[in-house]
């Protein structure tokens, strides 16, 4: 109703939203694009409230015939067109990703490492998919195993260490952290292939061994350098943080 109220200036956004929901049901949608969560109401009590995720919000915007919604609709059409282009020519997706990182203030050197890291990660997940790893939870567990063996902490704990919330952890790693992430995942990919790991258990063992290789290399570097690889630094305040991380290399 908040979105409806802003985009329509309706004096009765509750009624407007109710009609939108009825129309969606008439269109025979298999599942509603909203759900009810308990939130604090105007009377201060916890009441079930219609809520939507990002995809649901975009659907609401698309369904509202209002001048205020038009900029969003044009942007969604542009993004949809670009996505079709990327399906036809995957190289475009890589170029756009590089440009986005550049616009955010990341250095060229960091971007190259990040893009290489993405390729290494995709190669590993493709390998997992071919080896009976299908569930999202299984991918998360295997990733956590590599991270734990490489850095001594799970991705979730790593994010807290860096003061992150919803942000992508790897977008806030420095050069060395990215390099050791790649080493752990590339090692896991090779072990998985060479040992022909199948199923979750065998792939979990391969993930542990691959991460251990990177972890041992990290520890040796820390002993020789006298410093820690895992950093609390992040890029939340780009470009200032980019300069700070560059100085600390």
Secondary structure, DSSP 4 states (H G I P E B T S, - for coil): -HHHHHHH--TTHHHHHHHHHHHHHHTT-SS-S-EEEEEE-TTSSEEEEEE--HHHHHHHHHH---HHHHHHHHHHHHHHHHHHHHHH-THHHHHHHHHHHHHHT--HHHHHHHHHHHHHHHHHHHHHHHTT---HHHHHHHHHHHHHHHHSS-HHHHHHHTT-SSS-GGGG--HHHHHHHHHHHHHHHHHHHHTT--HHHHHHHHHHHHHHHHHHHHHHHHHHHSS-SS-S--STTTTHHHHHHHHH-
